[in-house]
Amino acid sequence: MVISNKELLEISTQIERDGRLFYLELSKHVDDPTVNEFLQVMAREEALHEVQFKEMLEKKGDQVYGWEDHQGLRDMMEKEFKTDIFPPIEEIMEHVTKVKGIEKALDFAVEAETVAGEFYGLLIDMCNNIEVKTLLVLLQKAEHDHLERIQLLRKEFLKKSPESK
């Protein structure tokens, strides 16, 4: 089954737009101004990634880039993107303490950033257009950077949190 630009755009939009909303909502539950600003920066970067991916697909048009008929990508799309990659923050926060909710939200963010990086990595592996491959490498690197920053934030948060000790 051919993977359309529309499907890829929907998934990228799901990843990046949901990530933006997730980080903005999470920032409302964090009292530390540095962490709050960090989450808002993450949200802005997710919005930028959405625009970059959309522009890439608009330029692609009907050109074949190598991923259009790849079963591995289709399988990942079916497995990972049928549900929300980032759950609603309010759903997390209403069932646990504030600290545990933030910890759980950061766990979800780690998983989501990992999946996003894998998604872009699959596209890179299949892509036969050097310009597009370069953009995808940059997007994957940005997702990897997000993952590292979220892991560091989670580690620091757990160190400071009395509930996590």
Buried (B, 14 or more C-beta within 10 A) or exposed (E): EEBEBEBBBEBBBBBBBBBBBBBBBBBEBBEEEEBBEBBBEBBEBBBBBBEBBBEBBEEBEEEEBBBBEBEEBBEBBEEBBEEEBBBEBEEBBEEBEEBBBBBBBBEBBBBBBBBBBBBBBBBBBBBEBEEBBEBBBEBBEBBBBBBEBBBEBBEEBBEEBEEEE
